[in-house]
């Protein structure tokens, strides 16, 4: 064995180990920086988007409560019922956040909300034109109220999922406090009961 070459081998091995170790340290630092930046971006996105989702869900409730009357009287002329509340809008792609920090299913569900709103609008437009009867336009308002009540509940659930994903505090309400989602469920129940009663009477 050539003992003279041992120091050179040891030196080379130490150099290689140093390079590997240095690379690992650099990679670890980059990973930590990336993780920290991603966590910050997620927290920022959640704070902004949850606010938008909550406002949209509130807007859905306002539409779901709109039966075409004002102060107990038909809101339109000549006793016609007409909408008194404008449907809420939500344009997620106009919000300057990094959407790719979210899991694919959550990101897709949030970005799809405008499509769901458009489907409701298309449906009630068709009902208003071809099915609904004056002056109360019951079919139109039931479809509008029900569609937005259901969408409001789905958006409220998205806001809750986003809060949990970003480790944001989830507000707990007392059992005796008014609750938006309970109101939306109550509206859906009333509409279902009215539709069932109409079918029995048909």
Secondary structure, DSSP 8 states (H G I E B T S, - for coil): --GGGHHHHHHHHHHHHHHHHHHHHHHHHHHHHHHHHHHHHHHHHHHHHHHHHHHHHHHHHHHHT--SEETTEESSGGG-----S------GGGS-S-GGGS-HHHHHHHHTHHHHHHHHHHHHHHHHHHT--TTT-HHHHHHHHHHHHHHHHHHHHHHHHHHHHTT-------TTS--HHHHHHHHHHHHHHHHHHHHHH-
